[in-house]
Amino acid sequence: MAAVSGLMARLQMLSNGRKRPAAPSPDPDGWQPQGQESNISASPSAPRTMGVEESVYLAKLAEQAERYEEMVENMKVVASADQELSVEERNLLSVAYKNVIGARRASWRIVTSIEQKEESKGNEAQVKLIKEYRQKIETELGTICEDILDVLDKHLIASAQTGESKVFYQKMKGDYHRYLAEFAVADKRKASAEKSLAAYQNATEVAATDLAPTHPIRLGLALNFSVFYYEILNAPDKACHLAKQAFDDAIAELDTLSEESYKDSTLIMQLLRDNLVSQPSPL
């Protein structure tokens, strides 16, 4: 722990001496800053079909209106064009699905907790109702996960040209198979866990050669991969080793961290550090 604290002290010292970028890019797992003014504008990327351009604009509009199911539908149009997505489009897709799945994952955790409490009290009638409700949420979770996994396998992974996009999509694939494994049981859980592991490993191989240790996508991958080991495979030692290795590698090259990715990278490094001393928290 002393070594980790020393590394964090250096991180804090360097962070305090750096000028924060005025408009940091979205983080690797699709988080968007809250409470900011609308910034809807046409994407300045290469010429695309009008349908794609309109869909990107409508996705931004849906995000501002917090209508994430519609945001998903618009970004599926963009993803299905079988062209390399811009960084902005990639993040819009991630934000859309993350919000749609995130709400249901939160609901599932709450309902599961209530179910366990009622079971401990022996309230069989209530448990029956809760179980049916939980299964309804699980069906929704499964549909959403299979939807984005289908988009990834049929369009995005095949169209990825850069190392950054390849890592991004394989990480997403690992994440959504992990979400399936969270509530699946028996053989289905095993299958989802194996697919998640394979995707994370594929992403890690590309990241090791194509992305710097301080790159936010590489750091985000390490963070979520470590959570996979902790929560799905019940391998806390492996989870901590992976998180510490990613943190140490990034610290070693912290001086080369670009202003563009400064905020995202240091945030994820802090999460990696926190996970070394507490229960892992994914992006």
Buried (B, 14 or more C-beta within 10 A) or exposed (E): EEEBEEBBEEBEEBBEEEEEBEEBBBBBBBBBEEEEEEEEEEBEBEEBEEEBBBBBBBBBBBBEEEBBEBBBBBBBBBBBBEBBBBBBBBBBBBBBBBBBBEEBBEBBEEBBEBBEEBBEEEEEEBBEEBBEBBEEBBEBBBEBBEBBBEBBEEBBBEBBEEBBBBBBBBBBBBBBBBBBBBBBEEEEBEBBBEBBBBBBEBBBEBBEEBBBBBBBBBBBBBBBBBBBBBBBBEBBEBBBBBBBBBBBBBBEEBEEBEEEBBBBBBBBBBBBBBBBEEEBEBB
